Amino acid sequence: MNTKLTRRTALFASAVTPFAAAGLVGAGAAVAQQTQNAPQTGDGPQTPPPAVAPYRRYAIGEMTVTTLLAGTKALPEPHGTFGLNASDGEFTALSEENFLPSDVALNGFTPVMVETDDAVVLFDTGLDAAGITAALEAAGKSPDDITHVVITHMHGDHIGGLMADGTPTFSNAAYFTGRVEWDHWSSAGNEGFDTKVRPLEQKFTFLKGDDEVLPGIRAVEAFGHTPGMLAFWLSSGDAQLALTADTANHYVWSLQRPEWEVRFDMDKQAAIETRKKILKQIAQAKIPFIGYHMPFPGIGFLQTKDEGYRFVPASYQFDLKDA
C-alpha cells in the first residue's frame, strides 16, 4: 500500500496539522505568537509550537472537558518505538490494514482541562510552556486561570510546560502527582525533573490509587509506563470519562495489539498488564476515554476486536457549543 506519507510530508503535516484540525473541529482557534521550542524528549524531528492552537470542548455531566493540542512531532521508523516484540512483517501488516505507513508516524500531545463549578484542572502540560499557553489561550484561558495542575507521570512531554525560563507557568495552581512517581524521579538524577518539577515540590500533593484530586476526579494506578503513572476517572452525575495518560500511546499499535511492547514503557511487562486491564475496564463499561497521544481531539470509545480494541472516535456525543 502506498500511503503517500513520507518523512518529508510527515514533517510538513506536523507543522500544518493544527491549522487543519482547527478547521475540522469547528471549536475555534486563536493565533499564537511563534516562540522558540524548548528541548524535547524522544527521537525524531521536532516541530515549533503551532501557529494555531486548536481545542475541542465537551460536556461530561456538569463538568466541562477541553482537549488541548499543545504540539505535534514526527516519529520516523515507528517500529523502533512500537511493537518491539513484533516482527517487521507483523508491524507492516497491521499498519497497512489500518491504512498507515510503517516508516513514519505523527505524534500529538494533548493535555486536558477540566472545569468544575469552582476549579480549573489541567492534566499534564505538553512539551513546553509556549505550546500549552497557546492552546489555553485558544480555548479562552490563561495559565493564571488554572487552579490545579495534575501530572500523570514525569516524562518530558508531560512536564515540559511547567516552567518557562525558570519561572512557573501556572502561578496560581496547586499541583498533584503520584507518590510512587515522585519518589522514583526525585532520586533518579533526571535533568527534566530537577529543573521543571523539583522547584515546585512544596506546592505538590501526592496521590495514591483511589485518592481524589477533587470530588469526581479519582486517581487510578497505571504503573508500568513509568513506575508510578496515574490515570484518572472522572464522574459527574451519570456521566463518566477516563483519562488514560500514556497507558496506550497509539490508536492502532497499542490498542489493537495491547501486548506489543513500547520503547518508552519503563517496565514493559507491567505496562502491558496495565494496558490490558484498563482498556478492558473502559470497553466493558462503554465509557469514553481521552488518551494523551490519541489522534486529536483524542476522545473516543473502545470496541473489542479479537484480542485488542478498535478506537472509535467520538463524533457529536459530547458537543458543547462555545460560550
C-alpha positions as CSV (number, residue, x, y, z in Angstrom):
1,M,0.0,0.0,0.0
2,N,1.3,3.4,-0.9
3,T,0.0,5.9,1.8
4,K,1.9,8.8,0.3
5,L,3.1,9.8,3.8
6,T,6.9,10.1,3.9
7,R,9.2,11.6,6.5
8,R,9.2,14.8,4.4
9,T,5.4,15.0,4.2
10,A,5.1,14.0,7.9
11,L,7.2,16.9,8.9
12,F,5.0,19.2,6.8
13,A,1.9,17.6,8.3
14,S,3.2,18.1,11.8
15,A,3.5,21.8,11.0
16,V,0.1,22.3,9.4
17,T,-1.9,19.8,11.5
18,P,-3.1,22.5,14.0
19,F,-4.4,24.5,11.1
20,A,-6.3,21.6,9.6
21,A,-7.6,20.4,13.0
22,A,-8.9,23.8,13.9
23,G,-11.0,23.8,10.7
24,L,-12.2,20.3,11.2
25,V,-13.3,20.5,14.8
26,G,-15.0,23.8,14.5
27,A,-14.2,24.7,18.1
28,G,-12.4,27.9,17.3
29,A,-8.7,28.9,17.4
30,A,-6.5,31.8,18.2
31,V,-3.3,32.9,16.6
32,A,-0.4,32.4,19.0
33,Q,2.9,34.1,18.9
34,Q,5.7,31.8,17.5
35,T,8.3,31.2,20.1
36,Q,11.4,29.1,20.3
37,N,10.5,25.5,21.2
38,A,12.2,24.2,24.4
39,P,14.2,20.9,24.1
40,Q,12.0,17.9,23.6
41,T,12.5,14.3,24.7
42,G,12.5,11.3,22.4
43,D,13.8,10.7,18.9
44,G,12.7,12.2,15.7
45,P,12.4,15.6,14.1
46,Q,11.0,18.4,16.2
47,T,8.4,21.0,15.2
48,P,7.8,24.5,16.5
49,P,4.7,25.3,18.6
50,P,1.6,25.5,16.4
51,A,0.7,28.9,15.0
52,V,-2.9,28.0,15.5
53,A,-3.7,26.0,18.7
54,P,-6.9,24.0,18.3
55,Y,-9.1,22.8,21.1
56,R,-12.3,20.8,21.5
57,R,-14.8,21.2,24.3
58,Y,-17.2,18.6,25.7
59,A,-19.9,18.3,28.4
60,I,-19.3,15.4,30.8
61,G,-22.2,15.7,33.2
62,E,-21.7,19.0,34.9
63,M,-18.0,19.1,34.0
64,T,-16.6,20.9,31.0
65,V,-13.8,19.0,29.5
66,T,-11.5,20.6,26.9
67,T,-8.7,18.8,25.0
68,L,-5.8,21.0,24.0
69,L,-3.4,20.2,21.2
70,A,-0.1,21.5,22.6
71,G,2.1,20.3,19.8
72,T,2.9,17.6,17.3
73,K,6.0,15.7,16.3
74,A,7.0,13.4,13.5
75,L,8.3,9.9,14.5
76,P,10.5,8.2,11.9
77,E,10.7,4.4,11.9
78,P,7.9,3.9,14.5
79,H,8.6,0.2,14.7
80,G,11.6,1.2,16.8
81,T,9.1,2.5,19.3
82,F,6.0,0.4,19.0
83,G,5.8,-3.4,18.7
84,L,9.3,-4.1,19.8
85,N,8.3,-7.8,20.3
86,A,6.6,-7.9,16.8
87,S,8.3,-8.8,13.6
88,D,8.7,-6.3,10.8
89,G,6.1,-8.3,8.8
90,E,3.6,-8.2,11.6
91,F,4.1,-4.4,12.1
92,T,3.8,-3.6,8.4
93,A,0.8,-5.8,8.0
94,L,-1.1,-4.2,10.9
95,S,-0.2,-0.7,9.6
96,E,-1.3,-1.5,6.1
97,E,-4.6,-3.0,7.4
98,N,-5.3,0.4,9.0
99,F,-4.1,2.5,6.1
100,L,-1.0,3.7,7.9
101,P,2.6,3.9,6.7
102,S,5.0,1.8,8.6
103,D,8.0,4.0,8.2
104,V,6.8,7.2,9.9
105,A,4.2,8.3,12.4
106,L,2.8,11.6,13.6
107,N,2.5,12.1,17.3
108,G,0.3,14.6,19.1
109,F,0.4,15.9,22.7
110,T,-3.0,16.5,24.2
111,P,-3.3,17.9,27.7
112,V,-6.8,18.0,29.1
113,M,-8.6,20.9,31.0
114,V,-11.5,20.0,33.3
115,E,-13.7,22.8,34.6
116,T,-16.0,22.3,37.6
117,D,-18.1,24.9,39.4
118,D,-15.1,26.3,41.3
119,A,-11.9,24.8,39.8
120,V,-10.0,24.6,36.5
121,V,-7.9,21.5,36.5
122,L,-5.1,20.9,33.9
123,F,-3.9,17.4,33.3
124,D,-0.3,17.4,32.0
125,T,1.4,20.4,30.3
126,G,2.9,19.3,27.0
127,L,6.5,19.8,25.7
128,D,7.0,23.4,26.7
129,A,5.3,26.4,28.1
130,A,4.8,28.0,24.7
131,G,2.7,25.1,23.4
132,I,0.3,24.8,26.4
133,T,-0.1,28.5,26.8
134,A,-1.1,28.9,23.1
135,A,-3.6,26.0,23.4
136,L,-5.1,27.5,26.6
137,E,-5.4,30.9,25.0
138,A,-7.1,29.4,22.0
139,A,-9.7,28.0,24.4
140,G,-10.2,31.3,26.2
141,K,-8.0,30.7,29.2
142,S,-4.6,31.8,30.5
143,P,-2.2,29.9,32.7
144,D,-3.3,32.1,35.6
145,D,-6.8,30.6,35.3
146,I,-5.5,27.1,36.2
147,T,-6.3,26.2,39.8
148,H,-5.0,22.7,39.8
149,V,-2.2,21.0,37.7
150,V,-2.2,17.2,37.7
151,I,0.9,15.5,36.4
152,T,0.1,11.9,35.4
153,H,3.8,11.0,35.1
154,M,7.2,12.7,34.8
155,H,8.1,12.1,31.1
156,G,9.3,15.3,29.3
157,D,6.3,15.7,27.1
158,H,4.1,15.9,30.2
159,I,6.1,18.1,32.5
160,G,7.7,20.4,29.8
161,G,5.2,23.2,30.2
162,L,5.5,23.6,34.0
163,M,8.3,26.1,33.7
164,A,9.4,28.9,31.3
165,D,13.0,30.1,31.9
166,G,12.9,29.0,35.5
167,T,9.5,30.7,36.2
168,P,6.4,28.6,37.0
169,T,3.9,28.8,34.2
170,F,0.9,28.2,36.4
171,S,1.4,30.7,39.2
172,N,-1.9,30.3,40.9
173,A,-2.1,26.5,40.8
174,A,-1.8,23.7,43.4
175,Y,0.0,20.6,42.0
176,F,-0.8,16.9,42.2
177,T,1.0,13.7,41.2
178,G,1.5,10.1,42.3
179,R,3.5,9.4,45.5
180,V,5.2,6.4,43.8
181,E,6.0,8.5,40.7
182,W,7.5,11.3,42.7
183,D,9.7,9.0,44.9
184,H,11.2,7.4,41.8
185,W,12.1,10.6,39.9
186,S,13.2,12.6,42.9
187,S,16.2,10.2,43.2
188,A,16.7,9.4,39.5
189,G,19.1,12.3,38.7
190,N,16.8,13.4,35.8
191,E,17.5,16.9,34.4
192,G,14.0,17.5,33.3
193,F,12.5,16.6,36.6
194,D,15.2,18.6,38.5
195,T,14.6,21.7,36.5
196,K,10.8,21.6,35.7
197,V,9.3,19.8,38.7
198,R,11.5,19.8,41.8
199,P,11.3,23.6,42.3
200,L,7.6,23.2,42.8
201,E,7.9,20.4,45.4
202,Q,6.3,22.5,48.3
203,K,3.2,23.0,46.2
204,F,2.6,19.3,45.4
205,T,0.1,17.0,46.9
206,F,0.9,13.3,46.5
207,L,-1.7,10.8,45.5
208,K,-2.2,7.0,45.6
209,G,-4.7,4.9,43.8
210,D,-8.4,5.9,44.6
211,D,-7.4,9.3,46.0
212,E,-9.4,12.2,44.7
213,V,-8.0,15.5,43.3
214,L,-11.5,16.9,43.7
215,P,-14.9,15.2,44.1
216,G,-15.4,13.3,40.9
217,I,-11.8,13.2,39.9
218,R,-10.3,9.9,41.1
219,A,-6.8,8.5,40.6
220,V,-6.2,5.0,39.2
221,E,-2.9,3.2,39.4
222,A,-1.5,2.7,35.9
223,F,2.0,1.6,36.7
224,G,4.4,0.3,34.0
225,H,4.9,3.1,31.5
226,T,6.6,4.8,34.4
227,P,6.9,3.4,38.0
228,G,4.0,5.4,39.3
229,M,1.9,6.7,36.5
230,L,-1.7,7.5,37.3
231,A,-4.8,7.5,35.1
232,F,-7.9,9.3,36.3
233,W,-11.6,8.5,36.3
234,L,-14.0,11.5,36.0
235,S,-17.6,11.2,37.1
236,S,-20.4,13.7,37.2
237,G,-23.9,12.6,37.6
238,D,-24.4,9.5,35.4
239,A,-21.5,10.6,33.1
240,Q,-18.0,9.1,33.2
241,L,-14.8,9.7,31.4
242,A,-11.4,8.0,31.7
243,L,-8.1,10.0,31.2
244,T,-5.7,7.2,30.4
245,A,-2.5,9.3,30.0
246,D,0.1,7.1,28.3
247,T,-1.5,3.7,29.1
248,A,-1.8,3.3,25.3
249,N,0.3,5.5,23.1
250,H,-1.1,4.7,19.7
251,Y,-4.6,4.2,18.5
252,V,-3.6,1.2,16.3
253,W,-0.3,-0.3,17.5
254,S,-1.2,0.0,21.2
255,L,-5.0,-0.6,21.1
256,Q,-5.3,-3.3,18.6
257,R,-2.2,-5.0,19.9
258,P,-2.0,-4.2,23.7
259,E,0.6,-7.0,24.1
260,W,3.1,-5.2,21.9
261,E,6.0,-3.6,23.8
262,V,6.6,0.1,23.6
263,R,10.1,1.5,23.8
264,F,9.3,4.2,26.4
265,D,7.4,1.8,28.8
266,M,10.0,1.6,31.6
267,D,8.6,-1.8,32.8
268,K,7.3,-3.3,29.7
269,Q,5.5,-6.3,31.2
270,A,3.8,-4.2,33.8
271,A,2.8,-1.7,31.2
272,I,1.2,-4.5,29.1
273,E,-0.7,-5.8,32.1
274,T,-1.9,-2.3,33.0
275,R,-2.9,-1.6,29.4
276,K,-4.9,-4.8,29.1
277,K,-6.6,-4.2,32.5
278,I,-7.6,-0.5,31.9
279,L,-8.6,-1.0,28.3
280,K,-10.8,-3.9,29.3
281,Q,-12.5,-1.8,32.0
282,I,-13.2,1.0,29.6
283,A,-14.5,-1.3,26.9
284,Q,-16.8,-3.2,29.2
285,A,-18.2,-0.1,30.9
286,K,-18.7,1.5,27.4
287,I,-17.4,4.8,28.7
288,P,-15.4,7.4,26.7
289,F,-11.7,8.0,27.3
290,I,-9.1,10.5,26.3
291,G,-5.6,9.3,25.5
292,Y,-2.7,11.8,25.6
293,H,-1.4,10.5,22.2
294,M,-4.7,9.5,20.5
295,P,-5.4,11.3,17.3
296,F,-6.6,14.8,18.2
297,P,-9.0,15.7,19.7
298,G,-8.1,12.5,21.5
299,I,-11.5,11.3,22.7
300,G,-13.3,8.1,21.8
301,F,-14.6,4.7,22.7
302,L,-13.2,1.2,22.6
303,Q,-14.7,-1.6,20.6
304,T,-13.5,-5.1,21.3
305,K,-11.7,-6.6,18.3
306,D,-10.1,-10.0,18.5
307,E,-7.6,-9.8,21.5
308,G,-7.4,-6.0,21.3
309,Y,-9.6,-3.0,20.6
310,R,-10.6,-0.7,17.8
311,F,-10.5,3.1,18.5
312,V,-13.9,4.7,17.7
313,P,-13.5,8.5,17.7
314,A,-16.3,10.5,19.3
315,S,-18.4,12.3,16.8
316,Y,-21.2,14.5,18.3
317,Q,-22.0,12.7,21.5
318,F,-20.5,15.4,23.8
319,D,-20.6,18.5,21.7
320,L,-20.8,21.7,23.8
321,K,-21.1,24.9,21.9
322,D,-18.7,27.7,22.8
323,A,-19.9,30.3,25.1
